[in-house]
């Protein structure tokens, strides 16, 4: 069995049998929406460590979050892609001679040389316990489908009477950029049982969040339904994130009934081009923002990224301070999940300030009726309101590349305001005074402003 390690089923079965307490009954249809009533907030290892993150780095980020961010609502610690490969590399993936770690039922296991606490078949249980001990939640990334090595070695599928991995797969629609897995044919006997087997295992480890990749383009409706079913029957509430984009808008109603969050675009990196594309893609998704089901702007590429990442060298984000404010303003007023991509212990004071503004995070958590007022090639205006305080929020953006400042504004009547309102700049806390009739701001290229209005 070349290029993968097979772990003892006796050890695994004993451990997972005692570590997987089952929910008394399957979760009710749609109950998963109550698991993320506000947009999830956390850290993901991808932007800074690519497919090479190690246990001590995950713990360091958990320690930082617990000490500096937990009180502001940040709670998820997510280990991204290929945690089951012993010899992956930065700047791409080792697809030449990857050494996979897998159990006798065709389920990937953490590579012990990177995650020492996974020794003796414990999986991510001890790392999840560490994260939970900090008052946080633990998540992982997987690819859709079934491992090629499970198919090649005809490994049995747990929960079936003799069905093996080679009986449920197809080479059609295999992920074009990472060839670890084959497609699972959703209506084959054993397909549901395979997803059940991995979700039950993750529940036993204590996983609270799962990001599943290569689901959205094309949109794999059959596998998404298998996944939803498996989570709803695994005994543990696990928030589901589908990835990457672009999720087709034609699938909006389906994805809202199956996932807590879904990517609208491919990876967002630290260039203005990525932001400019994102804010345009957001246009079609405003009607689908709802509690428990969130269109996802992707990870936040701020702070120190690409320590061993996919794109470029070890660096602090290339976005200017104005561009960083614009990115965080869009993510928060749009109510996107907030998954920070930089190495948290490397944060400077400015980066930390972007993650701990109580007024902005209150808007992100409590606002409703998010809508875009207008967008053209140079300007964007987005608004929402807080039903608890009566405040109206307004984000204005200059998305042009021109050297001249632009005046970006709206009539207050478009916000439902008659007469005067007081205005506060939410990032700085500065009181801007009283406005009537309209409100406008002079903004340089790539600059934005986030305002709180009180009629």
Secondary structure, DSSP 8 states (H G I E B T S, - for coil): -TTEEEE-HHHHHHHHHHS----SS---TTGGGGGGSS--EEEESHHHHGGG--HHHHHHHHHHHHHHTGGGT--EEEE-S-TTBTT--SSS---SS--EEEETTS-B---TTT-GGGGGGTTTHHHHHHHHHTT-EEEEEEESSEEHHHHHTT-B-TTSSS-BGGGSEESTT--SS--SEEEE-TTSTTHHHHHHHHHHHHHHHT--EEEEES-TTTT-HHHHHHHHHHHHTSSS--EEEE-SS---GGGHHHHHTT-SEEESSS---SSHHHHHHHHHHGGGTGGG-BTTBEEE---B--SEE-SS-SSSSSEE-SS-HHHHHHHHHHHHHTT--EEE-S-GGG--HHHHHHH--HHHHHHHHHEEEEEEEEE-SSEEEEEEEETTT--EEEEEEE----SS-EEEEEEGGGGT--SEEEEEETTT--EEEEEESEEEEEE-TT-EEEEEEE-
